[in-house]
Amino acid sequence: MSFQRMHILQVIEAASVWLFFIQALRVMFSVLFGIIYDQVFAGPANAWLVISVLLVVVAFMLPALGTRHPNPKITALFAAVAVISRVGLSVNDPQVRYWCALIVLASGGLYIASSLLLAKRAVLPGFVIALTLDQIFRVVGQTYDVTFRQSWIPIQIIWTVLLLVIIVWFGLSRNALKSNARSPGIVWGLAIGGVIFLETTLLTLPNAAARWSGFYYELIAPLLLICTIPPLIARIRLNVIPSICFRSEMRFGIFSLLVISIMVGYFFTGPIPGGLLILSQLILMVLVVCLMDGMVDKRTRAGLGMTTGLFFLLVLNFLNAFSFTYPYTLPWMRGMGWVVYLFALFGIGLALRLRFSHGKVSGILVLRPIWVNFFVIVIFIISVVSVWPQNIATLPKNGEIVAGTYNIHYGYDEPWHLALEAQAQTILENRADIVALQEVDTGRMTSYCIDNAYYLSRRLHMNVVYLPTVEHLTGIALLHRGEAIETDGSWISSTQEQTGIVYALIESDDFPVHAFGTWIGLSDEDTLNQIKEALAYIGNRTPAVFGGDFNSIPGSPVTQEVIAAGFVDPFTVLGIIPAPNTSPAINPLERIDFVWSRGIFPLEAWVPESTASDHRMVLTKLKTRP
């Protein structure tokens, strides 16, 4: 077997394991979110809360323990285990996903750590190709990775079989690829942990970058893809990037620009912050080449750097999660998400002090210009077609609209199956024209990095107005058919979790309808003040529909305030007493979700029996004229 052919097979293997490792990270933090949520908030807590986290810690420790003298054949076994276990990530069951993700993280980490010594030339192109494929899978799936769906399992099985053939075939010659690369150490590991954090939570998530900057997802998605692939281009990797890496002032110069760009993207909105986040991906990919091609520190065991990076990544992800859940965990983390990103950048900055010892690297993946151009054109077309604006469904012509409210629980059902598609089906089957959404995630690691608002709007051919309330990526939204004359949103005072009210003035055949959506805080919040602020924002605009999760039962001070503002409960008007309960979705015990109307006439009201979320959806049919 020729060296070039061996190297191509090696890169295919490395890219697949890197991709599965990144996907397993996303799955693991999403499943852990459900475990911790149930144990801490719902209770009662048991030993599984600690055990589930400790097992992840053990998986991250294995690279340091198992790769002191990496063996090529054992490394092939690590790859095979990771590849086989990846099939389970497409099974929509949290327990199956937990255990399979754990195995992928353990075996994948061991494989990557070993490859840093045995086959370093394949690690970087494998990482870059994995990031590119990950973006394509999510862009094609409207931010919902198509490979996480059960319909993907047959394709994943075929992929697995082909990879196993490559692993076995390539394994016959694997000894020939052993190199004398120096082993990465702790400082290098901190940098790689920071890189993986930035990539998996922001810079390869065009939906997250768009929500941070308030810029167009349709532009950011293809441009981030293009900015990911420069390390695959021979001229850039062999000439341009080393000229930057050799000079410490150049490294720190572009690193400073990276820090500024990410901070501007966090604190400001518009085309400039959006452009700077795109630039951040290009800069980070340059620094990745510096780190993987030639920046070394003291010689140490192969897995120590990888283990250090994984622990740093674990700390960063937990801190980032605390910045979203500050009211229930660490109150001082409120609004501190930017500090977590600075912490990740600090880890990268430490490594830039290392000596760059890049020499002539033979056998790296070198794509000919014609193939580079073809690859760029193909991924650009795929991304542009996937995000191309679509036709929006119109409102009914008979003067009737169906308005609803739906707490979508970040896209999960009550047992923590990913149920976003089932939620879309619930909305579609009930022919809703306007839907207020609560607990909407738009790129959090703990909800598979899916943009709930964008996915539902594309899936249902509806417009969406999104109001971020926590760290750009959690908030409330308003889905609607037809065109909006005006859209807006505003935060309302919150001592616990920040919330707000979202608004759209929707054009109809008779006259515009004012649609509002909100989420009112829990019992330890000043909910009376919140509803007063929300009603003040609404003012006297009419006809109006006002939907949301009010976390208050009928007859409470909160609902009395809404009635005093001239809104009516369609269930009461239509004599449906008692109205169906809405929470929890399975065997609901209380009614806390409402769709109120003012100056518009209720015809029907109902609560579907769908259990696709942890709340049931509430709907009412309204007539815009008597």
C-alpha positions as CSV (number, residue, x, y, z in Angstrom):
1,M,0.0,0.0,0.0
2,S,1.5,3.4,-1.0
3,F,2.2,6.0,1.7
4,Q,-0.3,8.5,0.2
5,R,-3.1,5.9,0.2
6,M,-2.3,4.9,3.8
7,H,-2.4,8.6,4.7
8,I,-5.8,9.1,3.0
9,L,-7.2,6.2,4.9
10,Q,-5.7,7.5,8.1
11,V,-7.3,10.9,7.6
12,I,-10.7,9.3,6.9
13,E,-10.4,7.4,10.1
14,A,-9.2,10.4,12.1
15,A,-11.9,12.7,10.7
16,S,-14.7,10.2,11.6
17,V,-13.4,9.6,15.1
18,W,-13.1,13.4,15.7
19,L,-16.6,13.9,14.3
20,F,-18.1,11.2,16.5
21,F,-16.1,12.6,19.5
22,I,-17.6,16.1,19.0
23,Q,-21.1,14.7,18.5
24,A,-20.7,12.6,21.7
25,L,-19.7,15.7,23.6
26,R,-22.9,17.4,22.5
27,V,-25.0,14.4,23.4
28,M,-23.3,13.9,26.8
29,F,-23.8,17.4,28.0
30,S,-27.4,17.4,26.7
31,V,-28.2,14.1,28.5
32,L,-26.4,15.3,31.7
33,F,-28.6,18.4,31.7
34,G,-31.7,16.2,31.9
35,I,-30.2,14.1,34.6
36,I,-29.1,17.1,36.7
37,Y,-32.4,18.9,36.1
38,D,-34.5,16.0,37.3
39,Q,-32.3,15.2,40.3
40,V,-31.7,18.7,41.6
41,F,-34.9,20.6,40.6
42,A,-37.5,17.8,40.5
43,G,-35.9,15.5,43.0
44,P,-35.4,13.4,45.0
45,A,-31.7,13.2,44.3
46,N,-29.9,9.9,44.4
47,A,-26.5,8.4,43.8
48,W,-26.9,8.4,40.0
49,L,-26.4,12.2,40.0
50,V,-22.9,11.8,41.2
51,I,-22.1,8.6,39.4
52,S,-23.2,9.9,36.0
53,V,-20.8,12.8,36.3
54,L,-17.9,10.8,37.8
55,L,-18.1,8.3,34.8
56,V,-17.6,11.2,32.5
57,V,-14.6,12.3,34.5
58,V,-13.2,8.8,34.3
59,A,-13.7,8.8,30.6
60,F,-11.7,12.0,30.3
61,M,-8.9,10.6,32.5
62,L,-8.3,7.5,30.3
63,P,-6.1,9.2,27.7
64,A,-3.5,10.0,30.5
65,L,-3.7,6.5,31.9
66,G,-3.8,4.4,28.7
67,T,-1.4,6.0,26.3
68,R,2.0,6.0,27.9
69,H,3.4,3.8,25.2
70,P,0.7,3.8,22.4
71,N,0.5,0.7,20.3
72,P,-0.7,1.0,16.7
73,K,-3.0,-2.1,16.9
74,I,-4.5,-0.9,20.2
75,T,-5.1,2.5,18.7
76,A,-7.0,0.8,15.9
77,L,-9.1,-0.9,18.5
78,F,-9.9,2.4,20.1
79,A,-11.1,3.7,16.7
80,A,-13.2,0.6,16.2
81,V,-14.9,0.9,19.6
82,A,-15.7,4.6,19.0
83,V,-17.1,3.9,15.5
84,I,-19.3,1.1,16.7
85,S,-20.6,3.0,19.7
86,R,-21.5,6.0,17.6
87,V,-24.5,4.2,16.2
88,G,-26.2,4.5,19.5
89,L,-26.2,8.3,19.4
90,S,-28.8,8.1,16.7
91,V,-31.2,6.3,19.1
92,N,-33.5,8.8,20.6
93,D,-33.3,7.4,24.1
94,P,-31.4,9.3,26.8
95,Q,-30.1,6.2,28.6
96,V,-28.8,4.6,25.3
97,R,-27.3,7.9,24.3
98,Y,-25.6,8.4,27.7
99,W,-23.8,5.1,27.6
100,C,-22.9,5.2,24.0
101,A,-21.6,8.8,24.3
102,L,-19.6,7.7,27.3
103,I,-17.9,4.9,25.3
104,V,-17.3,7.2,22.3
105,L,-15.7,9.9,24.6
106,A,-13.5,7.3,26.3
107,S,-12.3,5.4,23.2
108,G,-12.2,8.5,21.0
109,G,-10.1,10.4,23.6
110,L,-7.7,7.4,23.8
111,Y,-7.5,7.3,20.0
112,I,-6.8,11.0,19.5
113,A,-4.2,11.0,22.3
114,S,-2.4,8.0,20.8
115,S,-2.6,9.5,17.3
116,L,-0.9,12.7,18.5
117,L,2.3,10.5,18.7
118,L,1.6,7.7,16.2
119,A,0.0,9.7,13.4
120,K,0.2,13.4,14.1
121,R,-0.1,14.3,10.5
122,A,-3.6,13.0,10.3
123,V,-4.9,14.7,13.5
124,L,-5.2,18.2,12.2
125,P,-6.8,17.5,8.8
126,G,-9.1,15.0,10.6
127,F,-10.1,17.7,13.1
128,V,-10.8,20.3,10.3
129,I,-12.8,17.8,8.2
130,A,-14.8,16.8,11.3
131,L,-15.7,20.4,12.1
132,T,-16.8,20.9,8.4
133,L,-18.9,17.8,8.3
134,D,-20.5,18.7,11.7
135,Q,-21.5,22.1,10.3
136,I,-23.0,20.6,7.1
137,F,-25.0,18.0,9.0
138,R,-26.6,20.7,11.2
139,V,-27.1,23.3,8.4
140,V,-28.9,20.7,6.3
141,G,-31.0,19.7,9.3
142,Q,-31.9,23.3,10.0
143,T,-29.6,23.3,13.1
144,Y,-31.0,19.9,14.2
145,D,-28.1,17.5,13.3
146,V,-29.6,15.0,10.8
147,T,-27.3,12.2,12.1
148,F,-29.1,12.3,15.5
149,R,-32.4,11.2,14.0
150,Q,-33.4,7.6,14.1
151,S,-34.0,7.6,10.3
152,W,-30.2,8.1,10.0
153,I,-29.4,4.8,11.7
154,P,-29.2,2.7,8.5
155,I,-26.8,5.3,7.0
156,Q,-24.7,5.3,10.2
157,I,-24.5,1.5,10.1
158,I,-23.2,1.6,6.5
159,W,-20.7,4.3,7.5
160,T,-19.6,2.1,10.5
161,V,-19.1,-1.0,8.3
162,L,-17.0,1.0,5.8
163,L,-14.9,2.5,8.6
164,L,-14.3,-0.9,10.2
165,V,-13.1,-2.2,6.8
166,I,-10.7,0.8,6.6
167,I,-9.5,0.3,10.2
168,V,-8.8,-3.4,9.6
169,W,-7.3,-2.8,6.1
170,F,-5.2,0.1,7.3
171,G,-4.2,-1.8,10.4
172,L,-2.1,-4.2,8.4
173,S,0.3,-1.3,7.7
174,R,-0.2,0.9,10.7
175,N,3.3,0.3,12.2
176,A,4.8,2.1,9.2
177,L,3.2,5.3,10.2
178,K,4.8,5.7,13.6
179,S,6.4,9.1,13.9
180,N,8.8,10.8,16.3
181,A,6.5,13.7,17.1
182,R,7.0,15.3,20.5
183,S,4.2,14.7,22.9
184,P,1.9,17.6,23.9
185,G,1.8,18.6,27.5
186,I,-0.5,20.4,30.0
187,V,-0.2,23.9,28.5
188,W,-1.0,22.6,25.1
189,G,-3.9,20.7,26.5
190,L,-5.4,23.8,28.0
191,A,-5.3,25.4,24.6
192,I,-6.9,22.5,22.8
193,G,-9.6,22.4,25.5
194,G,-10.3,26.1,24.9
195,V,-10.3,25.5,21.1
196,I,-12.8,22.7,21.3
197,F,-15.0,24.7,23.7
198,L,-15.1,27.8,21.3
199,E,-15.7,25.6,18.3
200,T,-18.5,23.4,19.8
201,T,-20.4,26.2,21.6
202,L,-20.0,29.2,19.2
203,L,-17.7,29.3,16.1
204,T,-19.0,26.2,14.3
205,L,-22.6,27.0,15.3
206,P,-23.9,29.6,12.9
207,N,-27.2,29.8,14.7
208,A,-25.3,30.7,18.0
209,A,-23.1,33.2,16.2
210,A,-26.2,34.7,14.6
211,R,-28.1,35.0,18.0
212,W,-25.0,36.5,19.6
213,S,-24.6,39.2,17.0
214,G,-28.2,39.6,15.9
215,F,-26.9,39.2,12.3
216,Y,-28.3,37.1,9.5
217,Y,-28.0,33.3,10.0
218,E,-28.4,32.9,6.2
219,L,-25.1,34.8,5.7
220,I,-23.2,33.5,8.7
221,A,-23.8,29.8,8.0
222,P,-22.0,29.5,4.7
223,L,-19.2,32.0,5.6
224,L,-18.3,30.1,8.8
225,L,-18.0,26.9,6.7
226,I,-15.7,28.6,4.3
227,C,-13.6,30.0,7.2
228,T,-13.1,26.5,8.6
229,I,-11.3,24.9,5.7
230,P,-8.1,27.0,5.2
231,P,-5.9,24.4,7.0
232,L,-6.7,21.9,4.3
233,I,-5.2,24.1,1.6
234,A,-1.6,23.2,1.1
235,R,-0.3,26.7,0.3
236,I,-1.9,28.2,3.4
237,R,-0.9,25.5,5.8
238,L,2.7,25.2,4.6
239,N,3.5,28.8,3.8
240,V,1.1,31.4,5.2
241,I,0.3,30.0,8.6
242,P,3.9,29.0,9.5
243,S,5.1,32.5,8.7
244,I,2.6,33.7,11.3
245,C,3.4,31.0,13.9
246,F,7.2,31.5,13.7
247,R,6.8,35.1,15.0
248,S,5.5,35.4,18.5
249,E,4.3,39.0,17.9
250,M,2.2,37.8,15.0
251,R,0.7,35.0,17.1
252,F,-0.2,37.4,19.9
253,G,-1.4,40.0,17.4
254,I,-4.0,37.8,15.8
255,F,-4.9,36.3,19.2
256,S,-5.6,39.8,20.5
257,L,-7.9,40.3,17.5
258,L,-9.6,37.0,18.3
259,V,-10.3,38.2,21.9
260,I,-11.7,41.5,20.7
261,S,-13.8,40.0,18.0
262,I,-15.5,37.5,20.4
263,M,-16.1,40.1,23.0
264,V,-17.6,42.5,20.5
265,G,-19.8,39.7,19.2
266,Y,-21.0,39.1,22.7
267,F,-21.8,42.6,23.8
268,F,-22.9,44.2,20.5
269,T,-25.3,43.4,17.6
270,G,-25.3,44.1,13.9
271,P,-23.2,43.4,10.8
272,I,-19.9,44.4,12.4
273,P,-20.1,42.0,15.4
274,G,-21.4,39.3,13.0
275,G,-18.4,39.8,10.7
276,L,-16.0,39.7,13.6
277,L,-17.4,36.4,14.7
278,I,-16.8,35.0,11.2
279,L,-13.3,36.4,11.4
280,S,-12.9,34.8,14.8
281,Q,-13.3,31.3,13.2
282,L,-10.7,32.1,10.6
283,I,-8.2,33.3,13.2
284,L,-8.9,30.3,15.5
285,M,-8.2,27.9,12.6
286,V,-4.9,29.6,12.0
287,L,-4.0,29.1,15.7
288,V,-5.2,25.5,15.6
289,V,-2.6,24.8,12.9
290,C,0.1,26.5,15.0
291,L,-0.9,24.3,18.0
292,M,-1.1,21.0,16.1
293,D,1.7,21.4,13.6
294,G,4.5,22.6,15.8
295,M,3.9,24.2,19.2
296,V,5.3,22.0,21.9
297,D,6.2,22.2,25.5
298,K,8.1,19.7,27.7
299,R,8.1,16.1,26.8
300,T,5.5,14.1,28.7
301,R,3.2,11.1,28.4
302,A,1.0,11.2,25.3
303,G,-2.4,11.4,27.0
304,L,-1.6,14.0,29.6
305,G,-2.2,17.0,27.3
306,M,-5.4,15.5,26.0
307,T,-6.7,14.7,29.5
308,T,-5.9,18.3,30.6
309,G,-7.7,19.7,27.7
310,L,-10.8,17.5,28.3
311,F,-10.9,18.5,32.0
312,F,-10.6,22.1,31.0
313,L,-13.4,21.6,28.5
314,L,-15.6,20.0,31.2
315,V,-15.0,22.9,33.6
316,L,-15.8,25.4,30.8
317,N,-19.0,23.7,29.8
318,F,-20.2,23.5,33.4
319,L,-19.4,27.1,34.0
320,N,-21.3,28.0,30.8
321,A,-24.2,26.0,32.0
322,F,-24.2,27.8,35.3
323,S,-24.4,31.1,33.4
324,F,-27.8,29.9,32.0
325,T,-29.1,28.4,35.3
326,Y,-27.8,31.1,37.6
327,P,-31.1,31.5,39.5
328,Y,-31.1,27.9,40.6
329,T,-27.4,27.3,41.0
330,L,-24.9,30.2,41.4
331,P,-26.6,33.6,41.4
332,W,-23.2,35.4,40.8
333,M,-23.0,33.7,37.4
334,R,-25.8,36.0,36.1
335,G,-24.6,37.7,32.9
336,M,-21.2,36.1,33.3
337,G,-21.1,34.0,30.1
338,W,-18.5,36.3,28.6
339,V,-16.1,35.6,31.4
340,V,-16.3,31.8,30.6
341,Y,-15.3,32.6,27.0
342,L,-12.4,34.8,28.3
343,F,-11.4,31.9,30.4
344,A,-11.3,29.6,27.3
345,L,-9.3,32.2,25.4
346,F,-6.9,32.5,28.3
347,G,-6.1,28.8,28.0
348,I,-5.3,29.3,24.3
349,G,-3.2,32.4,25.0
350,L,-1.0,30.5,27.4
351,A,0.0,28.1,24.7
352,L,1.1,30.9,22.4
353,R,4.1,31.4,24.6
354,L,5.4,28.0,23.6
355,R,8.2,27.6,21.1
356,F,7.0,26.9,17.5
357,S,9.2,24.1,16.0
358,H,7.5,23.7,12.7
359,G,9.7,21.9,10.2
360,K,8.9,20.4,6.8
361,V,5.9,18.1,7.4
362,S,5.8,15.4,4.8
363,G,2.7,13.4,3.9
364,I,0.2,15.9,5.1
365,L,-3.2,16.0,3.5
366,V,-2.6,18.2,0.4
367,L,-5.6,18.9,-1.8
368,R,-4.9,20.0,-5.3
369,P,-6.3,23.4,-6.2
370,I,-9.0,21.9,-8.4
371,W,-10.2,19.7,-5.5
372,V,-10.0,22.5,-3.0
373,N,-12.2,24.7,-5.3
374,F,-14.6,21.9,-5.9
375,F,-14.9,21.2,-2.1
376,V,-15.5,24.9,-1.3
377,I,-18.1,25.3,-4.1
378,V,-20.0,22.2,-3.0
379,I,-20.2,23.0,0.7
380,F,-21.0,26.6,-0.1
381,I,-23.9,25.5,-2.4
382,I,-25.2,23.0,0.2
383,S,-25.2,25.6,3.0
384,V,-26.8,28.4,0.8
385,V,-29.5,26.0,-0.4
386,S,-30.2,24.8,3.1
387,V,-30.7,28.3,4.5
388,W,-32.4,29.9,1.5
389,P,-35.5,31.8,2.5
390,Q,-38.7,29.8,2.0
391,N,-42.3,30.7,1.4
392,I,-44.3,31.6,4.5
393,A,-47.8,30.1,5.0
394,T,-50.5,32.8,4.9
395,L,-53.3,33.4,7.4
396,P,-56.8,31.9,6.7
397,K,-59.0,33.9,4.4
398,N,-62.2,33.3,6.5
399,G,-61.4,35.8,9.2
400,E,-60.6,33.1,11.7
401,I,-57.2,32.4,13.4
402,V,-56.0,29.7,15.7
403,A,-53.8,31.1,18.5
404,G,-51.8,29.0,20.9
405,T,-49.2,28.9,23.6
406,Y,-46.6,26.1,24.0
407,N,-43.8,25.7,26.6
408,I,-41.5,23.5,24.5
409,H,-39.1,22.6,27.3
410,Y,-36.0,23.4,25.2
411,G,-37.1,20.8,22.6
412,Y,-37.5,17.9,25.1
413,D,-40.5,15.9,26.3
414,E,-40.9,15.1,30.0
415,P,-38.6,12.0,30.0
416,W,-35.9,14.0,28.1
417,H,-36.3,12.5,24.7
418,L,-35.4,15.0,22.0
419,A,-39.0,15.8,20.8
420,L,-38.7,18.9,18.7
421,E,-40.1,17.2,15.6
422,A,-43.1,15.9,17.7
423,Q,-43.7,19.4,18.9
424,A,-43.7,20.7,15.3
425,Q,-46.2,18.0,14.5
426,T,-48.4,19.1,17.4
427,I,-48.5,22.6,16.1
428,L,-49.1,21.5,12.5
429,E,-51.9,19.0,13.4
430,N,-53.8,21.7,15.3
431,R,-53.4,24.2,12.4
432,A,-52.1,27.0,14.7
433,D,-51.6,30.4,13.1
434,I,-49.9,32.1,16.0
435,V,-48.0,30.3,18.8
436,A,-46.3,31.9,21.8
437,L,-43.3,29.7,22.7
438,Q,-41.5,29.5,26.1
439,E,-38.2,27.8,27.2
440,V,-36.8,28.3,23.7
441,D,-33.1,27.4,23.2
442,T,-31.2,28.6,20.2
443,G,-27.8,27.0,20.4
444,R,-27.0,25.8,23.9
445,M,-24.8,22.8,24.3
446,T,-27.3,21.3,26.8
447,S,-30.0,21.1,24.1
448,Y,-28.0,19.6,21.2
449,C,-27.0,23.1,20.0
450,I,-30.3,23.2,18.1
451,D,-32.0,26.6,17.4
452,N,-35.6,25.7,18.5
453,A,-37.1,28.9,17.1
454,Y,-35.4,28.6,13.7
455,Y,-36.1,24.9,13.3
456,L,-39.8,25.3,14.1
457,S,-40.2,28.3,11.8
458,R,-38.5,26.4,8.9
459,R,-40.4,23.2,9.6
460,L,-43.8,24.9,9.8
461,H,-43.2,27.6,7.1
462,M,-43.9,30.3,9.7
463,N,-42.2,33.5,10.6
464,V,-40.7,33.8,14.1
465,V,-39.9,36.6,16.5
466,Y,-37.3,35.6,19.1
467,L,-36.4,37.5,22.3
468,P,-33.2,36.3,24.0
469,T,-33.4,36.6,27.7
470,V,-30.5,34.6,29.0
471,E,-27.0,34.6,27.5
472,H,-28.3,35.2,23.9
473,L,-29.3,31.6,23.5
474,T,-32.4,31.1,25.8
475,G,-35.6,33.1,25.6
476,I,-39.2,33.3,24.3
477,A,-40.5,33.4,20.8
478,L,-43.6,34.0,18.7
479,L,-44.4,31.9,15.7
480,H,-46.9,33.3,13.2
481,R,-48.2,32.8,9.7
482,G,-48.5,35.8,7.4
483,E,-46.5,38.9,7.3
484,A,-45.7,41.0,10.4
485,I,-46.1,44.8,10.1
486,E,-44.1,45.3,13.2
487,T,-42.1,43.1,15.7
488,D,-40.6,43.9,19.0
489,G,-39.7,42.5,22.4
490,S,-38.7,43.8,25.8
491,W,-37.3,42.4,29.0
492,I,-39.3,42.7,32.2
493,S,-37.9,43.0,35.7
494,S,-36.7,39.7,37.0
495,T,-35.0,38.9,40.3
496,Q,-34.7,35.2,39.3
497,E,-34.4,34.0,35.7
498,Q,-34.6,36.9,33.3
499,T,-37.8,37.0,31.2
500,G,-39.7,39.3,28.9
501,I,-42.5,39.8,26.4
502,V,-42.4,39.4,22.7
503,Y,-44.7,41.1,20.2
504,A,-45.8,41.0,16.5
505,L,-48.4,43.0,14.7
506,I,-49.7,40.5,12.2
507,E,-51.5,41.6,9.0
508,S,-54.9,39.8,8.4
509,D,-57.7,40.3,5.8
510,D,-59.8,42.3,8.2
511,F,-57.5,44.2,10.4
512,P,-54.1,43.7,12.1
513,V,-53.9,41.4,15.1
514,H,-51.6,42.3,18.0
515,A,-49.9,39.1,19.2
516,F,-48.0,38.9,22.5
517,G,-46.1,36.1,24.3
518,T,-44.5,35.8,27.7
519,W,-43.1,33.6,30.4
520,I,-43.9,34.7,33.9
521,G,-41.5,33.5,36.7
522,L,-41.9,30.9,39.3
523,S,-43.4,31.3,42.8
524,D,-40.2,32.8,44.3
525,E,-40.3,35.6,41.7
526,D,-42.2,38.9,42.0
527,T,-44.7,37.6,39.5
528,L,-47.3,40.3,40.2
529,N,-44.8,43.1,39.2
530,Q,-43.9,41.1,36.1
531,I,-47.4,40.8,34.8
532,K,-48.0,44.5,35.5
533,E,-45.0,45.4,33.4
534,A,-46.1,43.0,30.7
535,L,-49.6,44.5,30.6
536,A,-48.1,48.0,30.6
537,Y,-46.1,47.1,27.6
538,I,-49.2,45.8,25.8
539,G,-51.1,49.0,26.7
540,N,-54.5,49.4,25.0
541,R,-53.5,47.7,21.7
542,T,-56.4,45.7,20.4
543,P,-57.5,43.3,19.0
544,A,-54.9,41.3,20.9
545,V,-54.0,37.8,21.8
546,F,-51.7,37.2,24.8
547,G,-50.3,33.7,25.4
548,G,-47.8,32.2,27.6
549,D,-46.7,30.1,30.6
550,F,-47.9,32.3,33.4
551,N,-46.9,29.8,36.2
552,S,-50.1,30.9,38.0
553,I,-53.5,29.1,38.3
554,P,-56.9,30.6,37.5
555,G,-58.0,33.1,40.2
556,S,-54.5,34.0,41.2
557,P,-53.4,37.6,41.4
558,V,-51.5,37.2,38.2
559,T,-54.5,36.0,36.2
560,Q,-56.8,38.6,37.9
561,E,-54.5,41.4,36.6
562,V,-54.8,40.1,33.1
563,I,-58.6,40.0,33.3
564,A,-58.6,43.5,34.8
565,A,-56.8,44.7,31.6
566,G,-59.7,43.6,29.5
567,F,-58.6,40.2,28.4
568,V,-60.9,37.2,28.6
569,D,-60.2,33.5,29.0
570,P,-61.8,31.7,26.0
571,F,-62.5,28.6,28.0
572,T,-64.6,30.7,30.5
573,V,-66.4,32.6,27.7
574,L,-67.2,29.3,26.0
575,G,-68.4,27.7,29.2
576,I,-65.7,25.0,29.3
577,I,-65.5,24.7,33.0
578,P,-63.3,23.4,34.4
579,A,-60.8,24.0,31.7
580,P,-58.2,21.2,31.0
581,N,-55.0,21.3,33.0
582,T,-51.8,21.9,31.2
583,S,-48.8,20.9,33.5
584,P,-47.2,18.5,33.6
585,A,-47.9,17.0,30.1
586,I,-48.3,13.5,31.6
587,N,-51.2,13.4,33.9
588,P,-51.5,17.2,34.2
589,L,-52.3,18.5,37.7
590,E,-52.7,22.3,37.2
591,R,-53.6,24.9,34.6
592,I,-50.8,27.5,34.2
593,D,-50.7,28.0,30.5
594,F,-53.2,30.5,28.9
595,V,-54.2,32.2,25.7
596,W,-56.1,35.4,26.5
597,S,-57.9,37.5,24.0
598,R,-59.2,41.1,23.8
599,G,-61.4,42.6,21.1
600,I,-61.4,39.3,19.3
601,F,-64.1,36.7,19.6
602,P,-63.5,33.1,20.8
603,L,-65.1,30.3,18.8
604,E,-63.3,27.2,20.2
605,A,-60.7,26.3,22.9
606,W,-58.9,23.1,23.5
607,V,-55.8,21.4,24.9
608,P,-54.3,18.7,22.7
609,E,-53.3,15.4,24.5
610,S,-49.8,15.6,23.0
611,T,-47.0,14.8,25.5
612,A,-44.2,16.1,23.2
613,S,-43.1,18.6,25.9
614,D,-43.4,18.8,29.7
615,H,-46.4,21.1,29.2
616,R,-49.5,20.7,27.0
617,M,-50.2,23.1,24.3
618,V,-53.2,25.4,24.7
619,L,-55.2,26.6,21.6
620,T,-58.2,28.8,20.8
621,K,-59.9,29.6,17.6
622,L,-60.7,33.3,17.3
623,K,-62.8,35.3,14.8
624,T,-61.5,38.7,13.8
625,R,-65.0,40.0,13.2
626,P,-68.3,39.3,15.0
